């Protein structure tokens, strides 16, 4: 056998391998519908994915739920430096909001309180009247351990969690969660990229936010928040109030003046801006502890929230709803590198098989 014949055999084998694997990949999708000759359906039509689309969607959803978007993986994400950096970016956006829109919302709330308080009082100095400063101060110091404090802590915790629940409805929060899920999926290999390309992260974000809102309304979250308020916030507040109560007349005058001043929106805005500027200037004193506490609360709550997100069903629905031409283009674009490798491996294997046959024939 001449060298030209050997080369021709190897090239032919490589082409056969390339064409065979390329045709096999094409038959994953094509044809989209069954071909029929009379009542007889042509075998292998439609393609594999159109024919078993529902089963594939179900398995893909299960893979994403059990191996990619898991509650344990979601919890471990809090330990990932990159995830912490993204959360830090979300925290910075929240602080930006608090310094602008948040201040305006607080101004409106304070002015409404001042107006209601002014309507309720008849010339008095406000809702606080104390006649025995020393006894009142002693009572304030004992207050955090009282049943009233427990009820107050529950009220404050409920109000804070209600505000958080309402904040989760913000479109910016939804966008941030969807982007985080999208990035997480695209880090999980081509299957994760494929699941992310179906747009499942939008529905996962919706379900995650819904589950988070349900968790915030649950007894577990409210009890934890109330305990934190009672053990951390109230004792410090009680100590400061006790110091003020040692001069009850001054306190009463101060409350009355504050109520009157709070009716002026510009005055309230100016004081809040000053207070916010002071907080910004002293962030190193309060921010690290608060951020770490919020991270621990989120880390503990993440698995409880995540188990109520039907990831498998979301992915399955998204795959089943995709039009077949778009689904084909999506899979080919997402797994282009892997499919190209399969095609070229067919050519390499075909060439090696042909070369082996040539060598065997030459040996004879």
C-alpha positions in Angstrom: 0.0 0.0 0.0 1.5 3.3 -1.1 1.8 6.3 1.2 -0.9 8.2 -0.7 -3.3 5.4 -0.1 -2.5 5.3 3.6 -3.0 9.1 3.9 -6.2 8.9 1.9 -7.5 6.1 4.3 -6.6 8.2 7.4 -8.2 11.4 6.0 -11.3 9.4 4.9 -11.6 7.9 8.4 -11.3 11.3 10.0 -14.0 12.8 7.7 -16.3 9.9 8.5 -15.7 10.4 12.2 -16.3 14.2 11.9 -19.5 13.8 9.8 -20.8 11.0 12.0 -20.4 12.9 15.3 -21.7 16.1 13.7 -24.7 14.3 12.4 -25.3 12.7 15.8 -25.2 16.1 17.5 -27.6 17.5 14.9 -30.0 14.6 15.5 -30.2 15.6 19.1 -32.7 18.3 17.9 -33.5 17.6 14.2 -36.0 17.1 13.0 -38.2 19.1 15.4 -41.3 17.1 14.4 -41.8 13.4 13.4 -41.4 12.6 9.7 -44.1 10.3 8.4 -44.6 8.2 5.3 -48.3 7.6 5.3 -49.1 6.3 8.8 -45.6 5.1 9.3 -43.3 7.3 11.4 -39.7 7.4 10.3 -37.4 6.0 13.1 -35.3 8.5 15.1 -37.8 11.3 14.3 -38.3 13.8 15.9 -34.8 14.3 17.4 -33.8 13.0 20.8 -34.4 16.3 22.8 -37.8 17.1 21.2 -38.9 13.5 21.7 -37.8 13.4 25.4 -38.0 17.0 26.2 -40.2 16.7 29.3 -38.0 14.0 30.8 -34.8 16.0 30.1 -36.4 19.1 31.6 -37.3 17.1 34.7 -33.8 15.7 35.1 -32.1 19.0 34.4 -34.3 20.6 37.1 -33.4 17.9 39.6 -29.7 18.3 38.8 -29.8 22.0 39.4 -31.7 21.6 42.6 -29.7 18.7 44.1 -26.2 19.7 42.9 -26.0 23.4 41.9 -28.5 25.6 43.7 -28.6 23.7 47.0 -29.4 25.1 50.5 -26.0 24.0 51.7 -24.3 25.7 48.7 -26.3 28.8 49.3 -25.2 28.8 52.9 -21.5 28.2 52.0 -21.7 31.1 49.6 -21.6 33.4 52.6 -18.1 32.1 53.3 -16.9 32.8 49.7 -14.8 36.0 49.5 -16.4 37.0 46.2 -19.9 36.5 47.5 -19.0 38.6 50.5 -17.7 41.3 48.2 -21.0 41.3 46.3 -22.9 41.5 49.5 -20.7 44.3 50.6 -21.7 46.1 47.3 -25.3 45.5 48.2 -24.7 46.9 51.7 -23.1 50.0 50.1 -26.1 50.5 47.8 -28.4 50.2 50.9 -26.4 52.9 52.6 -26.7 55.1 49.6 -30.4 54.6 49.6 -30.6 55.3 53.4 -28.8 58.5 52.9 -31.2 59.8 50.2 -34.6 58.1 49.8 -34.4 56.7 53.4 -34.0 60.1 54.9 -36.9 61.4 52.9 -39.1 58.6 54.1 -38.0 59.2 57.7 -38.8 62.9 57.4 -42.4 62.1 56.2 -42.8 59.6 59.1 -41.5 62.1 61.8 -43.7 64.9 60.5 -46.8 62.6 60.6 -45.9 61.6 64.2 -45.6 65.2 65.2 -48.9 66.2 63.7 -50.7 63.3 65.3 -49.0 64.0 68.7 -49.9 67.7 68.5 -53.6 66.8 67.8 -53.7 64.4 70.7 -52.1 66.8 73.3 -53.8 69.8 74.7 -51.0 72.2 75.5 -49.0 69.6 77.3 -45.3 69.0 76.7 -45.7 65.6 75.1 -46.5 62.1 76.0 -43.8 61.8 78.7 -44.5 63.2 82.2 -42.4 62.2 85.1 -42.8 63.4 88.7 -40.0 61.4 90.4 -36.8 61.5 88.5 -34.8 59.1 90.7 -37.6 56.5 90.8 -38.3 56.8 87.1 -34.6 56.4 86.3 -34.4 53.3 88.5 -37.5 51.9 86.7 -35.9 52.6 83.4 -32.8 50.6 84.4 -34.9 47.6 85.4 -37.2 48.0 82.4 -35.3 45.6 79.9 -36.1 42.6 82.2 -39.8 43.4 82.5 -42.7 41.8 80.7 -43.4 45.2 79.1 -39.9 45.2 77.6 -40.6 41.8 76.1 -43.8 43.1 74.5 -42.0 46.2 73.3 -39.1 44.1 71.9 -41.7 42.0 70.0 -43.4 45.1 68.7 -40.0 46.7 67.5 -38.9 43.4 66.0 -42.2 43.0 64.2 -42.0 46.6 62.8 -38.4 46.0 61.7 -39.2 42.7 60.0 -42.3 44.2 58.4 -40.1 47.0 57.0 -37.6 44.4 55.7 -40.4 42.4 54.2 -41.7 45.5 52.4 -38.1 46.4 51.3 -37.8 43.0 49.6 -40.5 44.1 47.1 -38.2 46.7 45.7 -37.2 45.9 42.1 -33.6 46.6 42.8 -33.6 43.8 45.4 -35.1 41.4 42.9 -32.5 42.5 40.3 -29.6 42.0 42.8 -30.8 38.5 43.8 -31.4 37.5 40.2 -27.9 38.6 39.2 -26.4 36.7 42.2 -28.2 33.5 41.2 -27.2 34.0 37.5 -23.5 34.5 38.5 -23.6 31.4 40.7 -25.1 29.2 38.0 -22.5 30.4 35.4 -19.8 29.3 37.8 -21.1 25.7 37.9 -20.0 24.5 34.4 -21.9 24.2 31.2 -25.0 22.6 32.8 -25.2 25.6 35.2 -24.8 28.0 32.3 -27.5 26.1 30.4 -29.9 26.4 33.3 -29.0 30.1 33.7 -29.5 30.7 30.0 -33.2 29.6 30.3 -33.8 32.7 32.4 -34.6 30.5 35.5 -32.8 33.0 37.7 -35.6 35.5 37.4 -38.2 33.0 38.7 -35.7 31.6 41.3 -35.2 35.2 42.5 -39.0 35.7 42.7 -39.5 32.5 44.7 -36.5 33.2 46.9 -37.8 36.7 47.8 -41.3 35.2 48.4 -39.8 32.6 50.7 -37.7 35.2 52.5 -40.8 37.3 53.1 -42.7 34.3 54.4 -39.7 33.5 56.7 -39.6 37.1 58.0 -43.3 36.8 58.9 -42.7 33.5 60.7 -42.4 33.0 64.4 -38.7 31.9 64.3 -37.4 35.1 62.7 -39.6 37.3 64.9 -38.5 35.5 68.1 -34.8 35.8 67.2 -35.2 39.5 66.3 -37.2 40.2 69.5 -34.6 38.5 71.6 -31.8 40.5 70.0 -33.8 43.8 70.6 -34.4 42.8 74.2 -30.8 41.7 75.0 -28.9 44.3 73.0 -30.9 47.3 72.0 -33.1 47.9 75.1 -30.4 47.8 77.8 -28.4 50.5 76.0 -31.4 52.6 75.4 -32.6 52.1 79.0 -29.3 53.3 80.3 -29.5 56.5 78.2 -33.1 57.1 79.1 -32.2 56.7 82.8 -29.6 59.4 82.5 -32.2 61.7 81.0 -34.8 60.9 83.6 -32.7 62.2 86.4 -34.0 65.6 85.4 -37.6 65.0 84.4 -38.6 68.6 83.9 -35.8 69.2 81.4 -36.8 66.0 79.7 -40.4 67.1 79.5 -39.4 70.4 78.0 -37.1 68.7 75.6 -39.8 66.3 74.4 -42.3 69.2 74.0 -39.8 71.2 72.0 -38.8 68.2 69.9 -42.5 67.5 69.1 -43.0 71.1 68.0 -39.8 71.2 65.9 -40.6 67.9 64.3 -43.6 69.6 62.6 -41.1 71.4 60.4 -40.0 69.1 57.6 -36.9 71.2 56.8 -35.7 71.1 60.4 -36.2 67.4 60.5 -34.4 66.9 57.2 -31.5 69.0 58.4 -31.1 67.1 61.7 -31.4 63.7 59.9 -28.8 64.7 57.4 -26.5 65.9 60.2 -27.0 62.6 62.1 -26.4 60.6 58.9 -23.2 62.5 58.2 -22.0 61.7 61.8 -22.8 58.0 61.3 -21.0 58.0 58.0 -18.0 59.7 59.6 -17.9 57.1 62.4 -18.7 54.0 60.4 -15.7 52.2 61.7 -17.3 52.2 65.2 -20.7 50.6 64.4 -20.6 49.1 60.9 -18.3 46.0 61.4 -20.3 44.6 64.2 -23.7 45.4 62.6 -22.7 43.9 59.3 -21.3 40.8 60.8 -24.5 40.3 62.9 -26.6 40.7 59.7 -24.4 38.2 57.9 -24.9 35.7 60.7 -28.7 36.2 60.7 -28.8 35.8 56.9 -26.5 32.7 57.0 -28.7 31.0 59.6 -31.9 31.9 57.8 -30.7 31.1 54.2 -31.2 27.3 54.5 -34.7 27.8 56.0 -35.7 30.1 53.2 -34.1 28.1 50.4 -35.9 24.9 51.1 -39.2 26.6 50.2 -37.9 27.6 46.7 -39.0 24.9 44.1 -35.9 25.2 42.0 -36.5 21.9 40.1 -40.0 22.8 39.1 -38.9 26.3 38.0 -36.1 25.0 35.8 -38.4 22.2 34.4 -41.2 24.8 33.5 -38.7 27.1 31.9 -37.3 24.3 29.7 -40.7 23.0 28.7 -41.9 26.5 27.8 -38.9 27.3 25.5 -39.7 27.1 21.7 -37.6 24.3 20.2 -35.7 26.5 17.7 -34.6 28.8 20.6 -33.9 25.7 22.8 -31.6 24.3 20.1 -29.7 27.6 19.6 -29.4 28.0 23.4 -28.0 24.5 23.9 -25.6 24.9 21.0 -24.4 28.3 22.1 -24.0 27.3 25.8 -22.2 24.0 25.1 -20.5 25.0 21.9 -17.0 24.2 23.2 -18.0 20.8 24.5 -19.9 19.9 21.3 -17.1 21.0 19.1 -14.7 18.8 21.2 -17.0 15.9 20.6 -17.1 16.5 16.9 -13.3 16.8 16.6 -12.8 13.8 18.8 -14.9 11.8 16.2 -12.5 12.9 13.6 -9.5 12.0 15.7 -10.9 8.6 16.5 -11.9 8.0 12.9 -8.3 8.8 11.8 -6.8 6.6 14.5 -9.1 3.7 13.5 -8.2 4.1 9.8 -4.5 4.3 10.7 -4.8 1.1 12.7 -6.5 -0.6 9.8 -3.8 0.6 7.4 -1.0 -0.6 9.6 -2.6 -4.0 10.0 -3.1 -4.3 6.3 0.5 -3.2 5.7 1.8 -5.8 8.2 0.2 -8.6 6.2 
